[in-house]
Amino acid sequence: MTYTELLTRAGVALDALTGDCPISGIVMDSRKAKSGSLFVCMPRTTSDSHAFIPDAVQAGARAVLANSLEGFHVAREAGICAGLVRDEQAFRDIVWRLAKVAFDNPSRGMRLVGVTGTNGKTTTAWLVRDLLRALGRRAAYLGTLGLHLPESERELANTTPFSIELNELLAEARDAQVDALAMEVSSHALQERRADGVEFDVGVFTNLTQDHLDYHGTMEAYENAKRRLFLDLPAQADKPFAAALNMDDTAAATLALDLPEHVPTVRYWTADTSYDLGLLDARVRVDSIEGVLVGQGVNLPFKVRLGGSYNVENLLSSVAALMALGYRLSELEEAIPQVRPVPGRFEAVPNDSGIAILVDYAHTPDALEKLLEAVRPLTEGRVITVFGCGGDRDRTKRPKMAGAASQRSDITIVTSDNPRTEDPEQIIRDILPGLVPGSAHQAIADRAEAVAHAVRLAQPGDTVVIAGKGHENYQIIGRTKHHMDDRELARAALGGLQRATG
């Protein structure tokens, strides 16, 4: 189609448009531009995307959508079709509408579950994917761990990509005959309209605790961003929408009261079986959970290979999502035991030293609290916790992370996470004031040395918890990713321990 035909089909109007030309595709990365591409100059905080217009043109782009008058003039001077939308919010709304048309609305033809919340998004979406696969669906996952299709997988730059890439990925899933997909929907994505236009069948709200205040500013703004998945996005879709809400959480319970009456809602609660889904007799171990799920007049005994008490909530979230999709609880009896742990979430590092070592992605105060509260009853000896805080991120949570760790650990070792452009030592200085006075702690900026020191301190019966990075196999220093994997660091430390005692 031509540029003007694309605009007409998307139902949008620009502030200005010069010329017209056939459009072969739409990209926001100049390196992906090909002959006939429309290059969209997405607003950025770190650089001006309009600077890449010459690169896109050289790669074959024949049209541009600019967000500044200067960028519009650059495109005109390059002799290509130039469109302009100066208001940033209007620009983002137009982009998702264009992407939805350009990729032929890929979410419409599949069952789509969107999971939002501060904690539990990754595990819940992963478990939903596992349950759907166990039920015979060609199911996929999209989120922090990347895009996982039935026959392939790859990493992604963002938990929820921007609308052009997101629709491209959904189209890839559709073309791979995926008929059901579970994806994480971050607050950043909801605020920036990245997921707008995506047609969700179910939205899951796991919980709301402090995070990303450096971006949202207030908890109210953070909560309102999450609520968009349930209150705004369904109006953009042509199919029914249902919700699965964690009634343990105040924000989710409030949302349940604010949803339109026509929205079917599955309400779940770990502490009450009077809702649509509840739990009895939970027995939690390092590597398993068993109990009885209660709902729809059914008592369903289960055992899954997931460790840690907070995974009880994640399991309930995923089962509630399937119920919101229309499955009966009784239909899930054989599927539930087939779910598997998420990489880097309460992941044990096997060894024969008698020391339990767990790697987990917990990087918020609430997530760290839940992690350590899950570890304590499973530990005979001491809990030794290694954690840091990311640079260029919410600084107010740094002392709170220290409090969460030191209140629940026998020894706390503060180290680096992804320092990015901040001084690692300054990040540690920001963390230390939150430690419980008199608590045993050490500060070791080098993460590999911090992990090795924790393992050297540990004795049989102790648990070493390495928190913050989980599945990530890199550390960001400056703006560069360097290979680093907490699981590898733990195994190297164990090897050194064996050599020292052998």
C-alpha positions as CSV (number, residue, x, y, z in Angstrom):
1,M,0.0,0.0,0.0
2,T,1.0,3.6,-0.3
3,Y,1.9,5.9,2.6
4,T,-1.5,7.7,2.3
5,E,-3.4,4.4,2.0
6,L,-1.6,3.2,5.2
7,L,-2.7,6.4,7.0
8,T,-6.3,6.0,5.7
9,R,-6.6,2.4,6.8
10,A,-5.2,3.2,10.2
11,G,-7.7,6.1,10.5
12,V,-5.1,8.7,11.4
13,A,-4.1,12.2,10.2
14,L,-0.7,13.8,10.3
15,D,0.2,17.5,11.0
16,A,1.9,17.5,7.6
17,L,2.7,15.1,4.8
18,T,4.7,15.7,1.6
19,G,4.5,13.3,-1.3
20,D,3.3,9.8,-1.5
21,C,5.0,6.4,-2.2
22,P,4.5,2.7,-1.9
23,I,5.4,1.3,1.6
24,S,6.9,-2.2,1.8
25,G,7.2,-2.2,5.6
26,I,7.5,-0.1,8.8
27,V,10.6,0.1,11.0
28,M,11.8,2.2,14.0
29,D,15.5,1.0,13.7
30,S,17.4,2.4,10.8
31,R,19.5,-0.7,10.6
32,K,16.4,-2.7,9.7
33,A,15.3,-0.4,6.9
34,K,15.0,-2.0,3.5
35,S,13.9,-0.8,0.1
36,G,10.5,0.9,0.4
37,S,10.5,1.1,4.3
38,L,8.7,3.7,6.3
39,F,11.2,4.8,9.0
40,V,9.5,6.0,12.2
41,C,11.5,8.3,14.4
42,M,10.4,7.2,17.9
43,P,10.9,9.7,20.7
44,R,13.9,8.8,22.8
45,T,15.5,10.1,26.0
46,T,19.1,9.2,25.2
47,S,19.4,10.3,21.6
48,D,17.6,12.0,18.7
49,S,16.2,9.3,16.4
50,H,15.9,11.9,13.6
51,A,19.7,11.7,13.3
52,F,19.3,8.3,11.8
53,I,17.2,9.4,8.9
54,P,20.2,9.5,6.5
55,D,21.1,6.0,7.5
56,A,17.6,4.8,6.9
57,V,17.4,6.5,3.5
58,Q,20.8,4.9,2.5
59,A,19.4,1.5,3.5
60,G,16.4,2.0,1.2
61,A,13.7,3.8,3.3
62,R,11.4,5.8,1.1
63,A,9.3,7.5,3.8
64,V,9.7,9.0,7.2
65,L,7.4,9.8,10.1
66,A,9.0,12.5,12.2
67,N,8.3,13.9,15.6
68,S,10.1,17.2,15.1
69,L,10.0,19.9,12.5
70,E,13.8,19.6,12.0
71,G,13.5,15.9,11.3
72,F,10.6,16.6,8.9
73,H,12.8,19.0,6.9
74,V,15.7,16.5,6.9
75,A,13.4,13.9,5.3
76,R,12.1,16.4,2.8
77,E,15.7,17.4,1.8
78,A,16.5,13.8,1.3
79,G,13.8,13.7,-1.4
80,I,11.5,11.1,0.3
81,C,8.0,11.1,1.6
82,A,7.9,13.0,4.9
83,G,5.2,12.9,7.6
84,L,5.1,15.0,10.7
85,V,3.3,14.7,14.1
86,R,4.7,17.1,16.7
87,D,2.7,16.1,19.8
88,E,4.5,13.1,21.4
89,Q,1.4,11.5,22.8
90,A,-0.5,11.8,19.5
91,F,2.7,10.5,17.7
92,R,2.7,7.3,19.9
93,D,-1.0,6.7,19.3
94,I,-0.5,7.1,15.5
95,V,2.4,4.7,15.6
96,W,0.6,1.8,17.2
97,R,-2.3,2.3,14.8
98,L,0.1,2.2,11.8
99,A,1.9,-0.9,13.2
100,K,-1.4,-2.8,13.7
101,V,-2.4,-2.2,10.1
102,A,1.1,-2.8,8.6
103,F,1.4,-6.2,10.2
104,D,-2.3,-7.1,9.6
105,N,-3.4,-7.1,13.2
106,P,-1.5,-10.2,14.3
107,S,-3.1,-10.5,17.8
108,R,-6.6,-10.8,16.5
109,G,-6.3,-14.5,15.4
110,M,-4.7,-15.9,18.6
111,R,-5.7,-16.2,22.2
112,L,-3.6,-13.6,24.0
113,V,-3.0,-13.3,27.8
114,G,-1.3,-10.1,29.0
115,V,0.2,-10.2,32.5
116,T,1.0,-7.0,34.4
117,G,2.1,-6.3,38.0
118,T,5.3,-5.4,39.9
119,N,6.3,-9.0,40.7
120,G,5.4,-12.3,39.2
121,K,4.9,-11.2,35.6
122,T,7.6,-13.4,34.1
123,T,6.7,-16.6,36.1
124,T,3.0,-16.2,35.6
125,A,3.3,-15.7,31.8
126,W,5.8,-18.6,31.6
127,L,3.4,-20.9,33.5
128,V,0.5,-19.8,31.3
129,R,2.5,-20.8,28.3
130,D,3.3,-24.2,29.9
131,L,-0.3,-24.9,30.8
132,L,-1.5,-24.0,27.3
133,R,1.1,-26.3,25.8
134,A,0.1,-29.1,28.1
135,L,-3.4,-28.6,26.8
136,G,-2.3,-29.1,23.2
137,R,-2.1,-25.5,22.1
138,R,0.8,-24.2,20.0
139,A,1.6,-21.6,22.7
140,A,4.4,-19.0,23.0
141,Y,5.8,-16.6,25.6
142,L,7.0,-13.0,25.1
143,G,8.6,-11.0,27.8
144,T,11.7,-10.5,30.0
145,L,13.1,-13.9,28.9
146,G,12.6,-13.1,25.2
147,L,10.4,-14.5,22.5
148,H,9.9,-18.3,22.9
149,L,8.1,-19.9,20.0
150,P,7.4,-23.6,19.8
151,E,10.5,-24.2,17.7
152,S,12.8,-21.2,18.4
153,E,13.7,-18.5,20.9
154,R,15.6,-15.3,21.1
155,E,16.4,-12.4,23.5
156,L,14.6,-9.0,23.4
157,A,15.8,-5.6,24.4
158,N,12.7,-4.7,26.4
159,T,10.2,-6.7,28.5
160,T,7.5,-5.3,26.3
161,P,8.8,-4.0,22.9
162,F,7.7,-0.8,21.2
163,S,4.6,-1.2,19.1
164,I,6.3,-1.7,15.8
165,E,8.6,-4.4,17.0
166,L,5.8,-5.9,19.2
167,N,3.4,-6.3,16.2
168,E,6.3,-7.7,14.2
169,L,7.0,-10.3,16.8
170,L,3.3,-11.2,17.1
171,A,3.2,-11.5,13.3
172,E,6.1,-13.9,13.5
173,A,4.3,-15.9,16.1
174,R,1.2,-16.0,14.0
175,D,3.2,-17.1,10.9
176,A,4.7,-19.9,13.1
177,Q,1.1,-21.1,13.6
178,V,1.0,-20.0,17.3
179,D,-2.6,-20.0,18.4
180,A,-2.1,-18.8,22.0
181,L,0.5,-16.5,23.5
182,A,1.3,-15.2,27.0
183,M,3.1,-12.0,27.3
184,E,4.3,-9.6,30.0
185,V,3.0,-6.1,29.8
186,S,5.2,-3.6,31.7
187,S,4.1,-0.3,33.2
188,H,6.5,1.5,30.9
189,A,4.9,-0.1,27.9
190,L,1.4,0.8,29.0
191,Q,2.4,4.4,29.7
192,E,4.1,4.7,26.4
193,R,1.3,3.1,24.4
194,R,3.6,0.2,23.2
195,A,0.9,-2.4,23.7
196,D,-2.0,-0.3,22.6
197,G,-4.0,-1.9,19.7
198,V,-2.9,-5.4,20.8
199,E,-6.1,-7.5,21.3
200,F,-5.9,-9.3,24.6
201,D,-8.4,-12.0,25.5
202,V,-7.3,-11.9,29.2
203,G,-5.5,-9.5,31.5
204,V,-3.8,-10.7,34.7
205,F,-3.0,-8.3,37.6
206,T,-0.5,-10.0,39.9
207,N,0.3,-7.2,42.5
208,L,1.5,-3.6,42.9
209,T,4.5,-2.7,45.1
210,Q,7.1,0.1,44.8
211,D,9.2,0.1,41.6
212,H,9.9,2.4,38.7
213,L,9.2,5.6,40.6
214,D,12.1,7.1,38.8
215,Y,9.9,6.9,35.7
216,H,6.3,7.2,36.9
217,G,7.0,9.7,39.8
218,T,4.3,8.5,42.1
219,M,2.6,5.2,43.1
220,E,-0.7,6.5,41.8
221,A,0.7,7.2,38.3
222,Y,2.4,3.7,38.4
223,E,-0.9,2.1,39.3
224,N,-2.8,4.0,36.7
225,A,-0.4,2.8,34.0
226,K,-1.1,-0.8,35.0
227,R,-4.8,-0.2,35.0
228,R,-4.7,0.7,31.3
229,L,-4.4,-2.9,30.4
230,F,-7.9,-3.5,31.8
231,L,-9.7,-0.1,31.3
232,D,-8.3,1.3,28.1
233,L,-6.9,-1.4,25.8
234,P,-10.1,-3.6,25.6
235,A,-11.9,-0.8,23.9
236,Q,-9.4,-0.9,21.1
237,A,-10.1,-4.6,20.4
238,D,-12.8,-6.4,18.5
239,K,-13.0,-9.4,20.8
240,P,-14.2,-10.1,24.3
241,F,-11.9,-9.4,27.3
242,A,-11.7,-11.1,30.7
243,A,-9.7,-10.4,33.8
244,A,-7.8,-12.5,36.4
245,L,-7.2,-10.5,39.6
246,N,-5.2,-11.2,42.7
247,M,-7.5,-10.3,45.6
248,D,-4.6,-10.5,48.0
249,D,-3.4,-7.2,46.5
250,T,-5.2,-3.9,47.3
251,A,-4.7,-2.4,43.8
252,A,-6.1,-5.5,42.1
253,A,-9.0,-5.6,44.5
254,T,-9.8,-2.0,43.8
255,L,-9.6,-2.6,40.1
256,A,-12.1,-5.4,40.5
257,L,-14.6,-2.8,41.7
258,D,-13.8,-0.5,38.8
259,L,-14.1,-2.9,35.9
260,P,-17.2,-2.6,33.7
261,E,-19.9,-5.1,34.7
262,H,-19.7,-6.9,31.3
263,V,-16.1,-7.9,31.9
264,P,-15.9,-11.5,33.2
265,T,-13.5,-11.7,36.2
266,V,-11.7,-14.6,37.9
267,R,-10.8,-13.5,41.4
268,Y,-8.2,-15.5,43.2
269,W,-6.8,-15.4,46.7
270,T,-4.3,-17.6,48.5
271,A,-6.0,-17.1,51.9
272,D,-9.7,-17.5,51.0
273,T,-11.5,-20.2,49.1
274,S,-14.7,-18.2,48.8
275,Y,-13.5,-16.5,45.6
276,D,-13.4,-18.0,42.1
277,L,-10.1,-19.8,42.9
278,G,-8.4,-20.5,46.2
279,L,-5.9,-22.9,47.8
280,L,-6.0,-25.4,50.7
281,D,-3.2,-27.3,52.5
282,A,-0.2,-25.7,50.6
283,R,3.1,-27.6,51.3
284,V,6.1,-25.7,50.0
285,R,9.6,-27.1,49.5
286,V,12.8,-25.9,47.8
287,D,11.8,-27.7,44.6
288,S,8.1,-28.4,44.8
289,I,4.7,-27.1,45.9
290,E,1.6,-29.3,46.6
291,G,-1.8,-28.7,47.9
292,V,-5.4,-28.5,46.7
293,L,-6.9,-25.9,44.3
294,V,-10.5,-25.0,45.0
295,G,-12.9,-23.4,42.5
296,Q,-16.0,-24.0,40.4
297,G,-17.2,-26.6,42.9
298,V,-14.0,-28.7,42.4
299,N,-11.2,-29.6,44.9
300,L,-8.2,-30.4,42.7
301,P,-5.1,-31.9,44.4
302,F,-1.8,-30.9,42.7
303,K,2.0,-31.1,42.9
304,V,4.3,-29.0,40.8
305,R,8.1,-28.7,40.4
306,L,8.2,-25.1,41.6
307,G,9.9,-24.1,44.8
308,G,9.3,-21.2,47.2
309,S,6.1,-19.8,48.9
310,Y,5.7,-16.9,46.5
311,N,5.3,-19.3,43.6
312,V,2.0,-20.4,45.2
313,E,0.7,-17.0,44.1
314,N,2.3,-17.3,40.7
315,L,0.7,-20.7,40.1
316,L,-2.7,-19.3,41.2
317,S,-2.3,-16.4,38.8
318,S,-1.6,-18.7,35.9
319,V,-4.4,-21.1,36.7
320,A,-6.8,-18.1,37.0
321,A,-5.7,-16.9,33.6
322,L,-6.6,-20.2,32.0
323,M,-10.0,-20.1,33.8
324,A,-10.5,-16.6,32.4
325,L,-9.7,-18.0,29.0
326,G,-12.7,-20.3,29.5
327,Y,-11.1,-23.5,30.7
328,R,-12.7,-25.3,33.6
329,L,-10.5,-26.0,36.7
330,S,-11.2,-29.7,36.3
331,E,-9.8,-29.6,32.7
332,L,-6.4,-28.6,34.1
333,E,-5.7,-31.6,36.3
334,E,-3.2,-33.2,34.0
335,A,-1.7,-29.9,32.7
336,I,-0.8,-28.4,36.1
337,P,1.9,-31.0,37.0
338,Q,3.6,-30.3,33.6
339,V,4.6,-26.7,34.4
340,R,8.4,-26.1,35.0
341,P,10.5,-23.5,36.8
342,V,11.4,-20.3,35.0
343,P,15.1,-19.8,34.4
344,G,16.6,-17.5,37.0
345,R,13.6,-17.6,39.3
346,F,14.2,-19.5,42.5
347,E,16.7,-21.5,40.5
348,A,18.9,-23.9,42.5
349,V,22.6,-24.4,41.6
350,P,23.1,-28.1,42.1
351,N,26.2,-29.2,44.2
352,D,27.2,-31.8,46.7
353,S,28.7,-29.5,49.3
354,G,25.6,-29.4,51.5
355,I,25.2,-25.7,50.7
356,A,21.9,-24.6,49.0
357,I,22.5,-21.9,46.4
358,L,19.6,-20.1,44.8
359,V,19.7,-17.6,41.9
360,D,16.7,-15.3,41.6
361,Y,15.8,-12.2,39.6
362,A,14.3,-10.4,42.7
363,H,15.3,-6.7,42.3
364,T,12.6,-4.8,44.2
365,P,12.2,-4.6,48.0
366,D,8.9,-6.5,47.8
367,A,10.4,-9.2,45.6
368,L,13.4,-9.6,47.8
369,E,11.2,-9.8,50.9
370,K,9.1,-12.5,49.4
371,L,12.2,-14.4,48.1
372,L,13.9,-14.5,51.5
373,E,10.7,-15.2,53.4
374,A,10.3,-18.2,51.1
375,V,13.9,-19.3,51.7
376,R,14.0,-19.0,55.6
377,P,11.6,-21.9,56.5
378,L,13.5,-24.1,54.0
379,T,16.9,-23.4,55.5
380,E,18.4,-25.3,58.5
381,G,21.4,-23.0,59.0
382,R,22.0,-19.4,58.0
383,V,20.7,-17.4,55.1
384,I,23.5,-15.5,53.3
385,T,22.2,-12.9,50.8
386,V,24.1,-11.3,47.9
387,F,22.4,-8.4,46.2
388,G,23.0,-5.0,44.6
389,C,20.9,-2.3,42.9
390,G,20.9,-1.1,39.3
391,G,22.3,2.2,38.3
392,D,20.3,4.9,36.5
393,R,17.2,3.5,38.2
394,D,14.9,4.3,41.2
395,R,17.4,5.4,43.9
396,T,14.7,5.5,46.6
397,K,14.5,1.7,46.7
398,R,18.2,1.2,47.4
399,P,18.0,1.5,51.3
400,K,14.7,-0.4,51.2
401,M,16.4,-3.3,49.5
402,A,19.0,-3.2,52.2
403,G,16.3,-3.4,54.9
404,A,14.5,-6.2,53.1
405,A,17.8,-8.2,52.9
406,S,19.3,-7.5,56.3
407,Q,16.0,-8.1,58.2
408,R,15.7,-11.6,56.7
409,S,19.3,-12.7,56.4
410,D,22.0,-13.7,58.8
411,I,24.7,-12.2,56.6
412,T,24.1,-9.6,53.9
413,I,26.7,-8.9,51.2
414,V,26.1,-5.8,49.2
415,T,27.6,-5.7,45.7
416,S,27.1,-4.4,42.2
417,D,24.1,-5.2,39.9
418,N,24.1,-3.3,36.6
419,P,25.8,-0.1,37.5
420,R,25.3,1.4,34.0
421,T,26.6,5.0,34.0
422,E,26.7,5.4,37.8
423,D,29.7,4.8,40.1
424,P,29.2,1.3,41.7
425,E,30.7,2.5,44.9
426,Q,28.2,5.3,45.1
427,I,25.3,2.9,44.6
428,I,26.6,0.8,47.4
429,R,26.9,3.9,49.6
430,D,23.2,4.7,48.8
431,I,22.3,1.1,49.9
432,L,24.1,0.8,53.1
433,P,22.1,3.3,55.3
434,G,19.1,0.9,55.0
435,L,20.8,-2.0,56.7
436,V,19.5,-3.0,60.1
437,P,21.9,-1.5,62.6
438,G,24.3,-4.1,63.9
439,S,23.4,-6.7,61.3
440,A,26.3,-8.7,59.8
441,H,27.2,-7.3,56.4
442,Q,30.0,-6.7,54.0
443,A,30.3,-4.5,50.9
444,I,32.2,-6.0,47.9
445,A,31.7,-4.1,44.7
446,D,33.0,-6.8,42.4
447,R,30.0,-9.2,42.0
448,A,32.1,-12.3,41.2
449,E,34.2,-11.7,44.3
450,A,31.0,-11.1,46.4
451,V,29.5,-14.4,45.2
452,A,32.8,-16.3,45.9
453,H,33.0,-14.7,49.4
454,A,29.4,-15.8,50.2
455,V,30.1,-19.3,49.1
456,R,33.3,-19.4,51.2
457,L,31.4,-18.2,54.2
458,A,28.7,-20.8,53.8
459,Q,28.6,-24.1,55.8
460,P,26.5,-27.2,55.2
461,G,22.9,-26.4,55.9
462,D,23.2,-22.7,54.9
463,T,21.5,-21.2,51.9
464,V,23.3,-18.6,49.7
465,V,20.8,-16.4,47.9
466,I,22.1,-14.5,44.9
467,A,19.5,-11.9,44.0
468,G,18.8,-9.3,41.3
469,K,19.9,-10.7,38.0
470,G,18.4,-14.2,37.7
471,H,18.4,-15.4,34.1
472,E,20.5,-12.4,32.9
473,N,23.9,-13.5,31.5
474,Y,25.4,-10.0,31.4
475,Q,26.4,-7.0,33.5
476,I,25.9,-3.5,32.1
477,I,28.8,-1.2,32.9
478,G,28.5,2.2,31.3
479,R,26.4,1.4,28.2
480,T,28.2,-1.8,27.4
481,K,27.0,-5.4,28.3
482,H,29.7,-7.7,29.6
483,H,29.2,-11.4,29.9
484,M,28.4,-12.4,33.5
485,D,26.0,-15.1,34.8
486,D,25.3,-15.5,38.5
487,R,24.9,-19.3,38.0
488,E,28.3,-19.5,36.4
489,L,29.8,-17.3,39.2
490,A,28.2,-19.7,41.8
491,R,29.6,-22.8,40.1
492,A,33.1,-21.2,39.8
493,A,32.9,-20.3,43.5
494,L,31.9,-23.9,44.4
495,G,34.8,-25.2,42.3
496,G,37.2,-22.9,44.2
497,L,35.7,-24.2,47.5
498,Q,36.3,-27.8,46.5
499,R,39.9,-27.1,45.5
500,A,40.5,-25.3,48.8
501,T,39.1,-28.2,50.9
502,G,40.2,-31.1,48.6
